[in-house]
């Protein structure tokens, strides 16, 4: 599935790479779940200050927080697969 998705032009290279990591079970830290969750927090703080509503970012942050609660904060983004699989 990761190989197939990687061939679609609407799929970004990082997303295709993350799909391959998920498929292989690799959770080696690259850009960790903790760092992504922190950055999503910054995005949401700026959005709130400017009156913008970012429900997609809020949902993404909730998913990353769920991964943190599962002890996967130091894993790369592929750790999300453990939470939702």
Residue pairs with C-beta under 8 A, 6 or more apart in sequence:
1 19
1 23
2 16
2 19
2 20
2 22
2 23
3 20
5 11
5 15
5 16
5 19
6 16
6 19
6 20
18 76
18 77
18 78
21 27
21 76
21 77
21 78
22 78
22 80
22 81
25 78
26 76
26 78
27 72
27 75
27 76
27 78
27 79
27 82
28 76
29 74
29 75
29 76
30 76
30 77
31 76
31 77
32 73
32 74
32 75
32 76
33 64
33 67
33 68
33 72
33 73
33 74
33 75
33 76
33 77
33 79
33 80
34 68
34 73
34 74
36 64
36 77
37 61
37 64
37 65
37 67
37 68
37 73
40 57
40 60
40 61
40 64
41 61
43 54
43 57
44 54
44 57
44 58
44 61
47 53
47 54
47 57
63 80
63 83
63 84
64 80
66 83
67 73
67 75
67 79
67 80
67 82
67 83
70 79
70 82
70 83
72 79
72 80
72 82
72 83
